[in-house]
Amino acid sequence: MAQSMETGMTATSTNRSLYSVANEDDQKKSKARIELLEKKIRAKDQLFEDALSSTVAGACGCGSG
């Protein structure tokens, strides 16, 4: 009976360790994905700002002709 309890406790510890490693791996993947998405958002924001500023500059030039 003692052997069975010890084996069960070891299995539980192993499962917790595996879960912890898997959870850490998921967190790392999530952080990397968030960083990538943030970079994409910043790039699109910059494109939008560039397009907006060139449109405003073009619109200002049209009225003077």
Steps between C-alpha positions, in 0.01 A plus 500: 500500500785740584659431160171580327463830686860596423452422131182706494672795664789479254257489208318802640828689538601406147164613362532832681852546364386421147205736537730772631740458207213498252349807664833686484535401134149630426581825679818545297312435177226742601753772587679451168169519313401816687835660417459412133147640491614819673773545237244451223266753660781756532596445135139545385464808718810645337366424152171664593678808636714523185196464275307757702782753495553460126126538441486814711807640324342423161170656600671818613681529166179466297342816641791724404486431124 
